[in-house]
């Protein structure tokens, strides 16, 4: 399935200008049909999976309880 620049921007939650810049830098593969760029949606699947794993890792780190300080128990 192919997306337009606007649809791709919405899908990736970034501004359209960012998508256009990435196309010009050849970081996103796109086809130009004479009027607009068409972007293959599946090229982002790996990136989105990695981002989801990263979010889960961050969430696990933030939810980890803080260990008690050894020094607190030494006070009289």
C-alpha positions in Angstrom: 0.0 0.0 0.0 1.3 3.4 -0.9 0.8 6.6 1.0 1.0 10.3 0.1 3.4 12.7 1.8 0.5 13.9 4.0 -0.6 10.4 4.9 2.9 9.4 5.7 3.4 12.4 8.0 0.2 11.5 9.9 1.3 7.8 10.1 4.7 8.7 11.5 3.4 11.6 13.6 5.9 14.1 12.0 5.4 17.3 10.0 5.0 17.0 6.2 8.2 19.1 5.8 10.2 16.4 7.7 8.9 13.7 5.3 9.8 15.8 2.3 13.2 16.4 3.6 13.8 12.7 4.3 12.7 11.9 0.7 15.2 14.5 -0.7 17.9 13.0 1.5 16.9 9.6 0.2 16.3 8.3 3.7 12.8 7.4 2.7 12.2 5.6 -0.6 9.5 7.2 -2.7 8.0 7.1 -6.2 7.1 10.3 -8.0 4.1 9.8 -10.2 4.4 13.2 -12.0 2.2 15.0 -9.4 3.1 13.8 -6.0 5.4 11.4 -4.1 4.1 8.0 -3.2 5.7 6.2 -0.3 5.5 2.4 0.4 4.1 2.0 3.9 5.8 -1.3 4.8 9.3 0.3 4.7 8.5 1.7 8.2 7.4 -1.6 9.8 10.9 -2.4 11.2 11.4 1.1 12.5 8.0 1.2 14.2 8.7 -2.2 15.8 12.0 -1.0 17.1 10.4 2.2 18.5 7.8 0.1 20.3 10.5 -2.1 21.9 12.4 1.1 22.9 9.2 2.6 24.5 8.7 -0.7 26.5 12.3 -0.7 27.7 12.0 2.9 28.9 8.7 2.2 30.6 10.3 -0.8 32.4 13.2 1.3 33.5 11.0 4.1 34.8 8.7 1.6 36.7 11.6 -0.2 38.4 11.5 0.5 42.2 14.3 2.5 43.7 16.3 0.4 46.1 16.6 1.4 49.7 19.8 3.2 50.6 22.1 1.2 52.8 23.2 4.4 54.7 19.6 5.0 55.9 19.6 1.9 58.1 22.9 2.8 59.8 21.5 5.9 61.5 21.0 5.6 65.3 
